[in-house]
Amino acid sequence: MQKCSRRSRAELANVVVLGNQGKSVAFEVVGMHGQSEMTHMIQLEIEAIIIAILANRLVVDVEVVTLNARLVEDLGADSLNFLDIALDINDLLEIELPPEGLACIRKVEDLYRLVHQAIAQASV
């Protein structure tokens, strides 16, 4: 398995994330979209950023960063990785992930949920 090279925080925003079928995930807003479609596109973009951060920090291929991937067992994360990942997410998305929420993360899906909750709380 080929591993990704480490990237700077500035470069993470420009990463093209490849899906399981090898198709690139693109985020382009053309014209006016309905609110639910726009929200879905934003969620996909946030998830792509999370995937890029995980792949970069854990030095794994983006294809192994799936919803059901376990951060420790499948992706090899340790406590220092968790801290770096949280700091990167906080910095890039301009949110504050709660420490008590970070303690409950086991899978990539848990991280998605926590990030979306933090974004919702920040916008209130």
C-alpha angles and dihedrals in degrees: 000000000000115000126216121246118242115265133199120252091252091055094050092073089060098048117124108219117214120215127220091274092051094252117137118242110231128190114201126152111211118183123324118334130191117261095251092049091048091048090051091050091050091050090051091049092050091048090050089053090050091050091050092050092048093047091047098046096040093039094230133134113269090235092069092053098091132154092260097042111123110228097219104029100035104026100031099237121167132189093274090051090052090055093047092047092050092048092049092049092047091049099045097040095034094231136118116238109210114242091225089056092050090056090061098052114116104146136034087251090060090053091050090052093048093049093049090049091050091049091050091050092047092054094053 
